[in-house]
Amino acid sequence: MSKMSNYLETALANHCLMGSGFSQPDEIVIALTSGVPQDSDDGSTIPEIPLTINGSGTGYARVSLGDPAVSGDSRWVELSGVATINGNVTFNTALVDWGWVSGIAIVDNSGHGSGNLLFYSELTNPRIMYTGDGPRVNDEALSITFK
């Protein structure tokens, strides 16, 4: 995962090269998407898995990795400009069929449909999530590259 949102690119450019500061997010959160987010998306416009389908709760929720200032050093390992997730990230079990899951997003708010999009990527192994599936990002399977 190495695609950065317009929001983050602008914030970092302004922070490094101009007079604007950029505060570290209070929370880092992983979301699953039914399509691949775009640079211009935010937490409300990413094609995120819905909370309800046909009036039934899906069981889907974003997974918070917590405040990076508190838990970031234990959740990520950085080596030569590549930050890799440390430990498994487990999503709730699907209570109904979620349909196609083909993307992942890192946002700064655990509330569904909120926050700023930071990073995103298409999954290398997209699939349909059926009732009873428990999606998981395995240890070291998620990396963010700054190039």
C-alpha positions, 0 to 999 in steps of 0.5 A, spaced: 500 500 500 503 506 497 498 510 494 497 517 498 490 521 498 490 528 496 489 530 503 495 527 506 500 529 500 497 536 501 498 536 508 505 533 508 507 538 502 505 544 506 508 542 513 515 540 510 515 546 505 511 552 507 508 555 513 503 550 515 503 545 520 500 538 520 498 534 526 499 527 527 492 524 527 489 521 534 487 515 531 489 510 525 484 506 522 483 500 517 477 500 513 475 495 507 472 497 501 468 494 495 472 498 490 478 502 490 478 509 493 481 514 489 486 520 491 480 525 492 476 521 496 475 522 504 473 518 509 465 519 507 466 518 500 471 511 500 467 505 497 466 502 504 463 496 506 456 498 508 453 497 515 447 495 513 444 491 507 437 490 505 435 492 512 440 487 516 446 489 520 452 487 516 457 486 522 462 490 519 466 496 522 473 499 521 479 497 525 482 502 530 490 501 531 489 506 536 493 513 537 500 512 533 503 517 538 501 511 544 501 505 540 504 506 533 511 504 535 508 497 537 503 496 531 508 498 525 515 496 524 519 501 519 525 499 515 528 504 510 522 508 508 517 502 509 512 501 514 509 494 515 504 492 520 506 488 526 501 483 528 494 481 525 488 486 524 482 482 525 475 485 522 468 482 525 465 476 522 460 478 516 453 477 519 450 477 512 454 477 505 458 483 504 459 482 497 466 484 493 471 486 498 477 489 493 480 495 497 483 497 503 484 504 506 487 507 512 483 513 515 484 517 521 477 516 524 473 510 526 466 512 525 464 509 519 463 514 513 468 519 517 475 522 517 480 523 512 483 518 507 490 517 508 493 511 504 489 506 500 490 500 495 487 495 491 487 488 494 492 483 491 487 478 492 480 481 492 474 476 494 467 476 496 465 476 503 460 471 505 456 470 511 461 467 517 467 470 513 472 473 518 477 478 514 484 479 517 490 482 515 496 478 517 502 480 520 507 483 515 502 483 510 500 491 510 506 495 508 506 503 506 512 505 502 514 512 501 518 513 495 
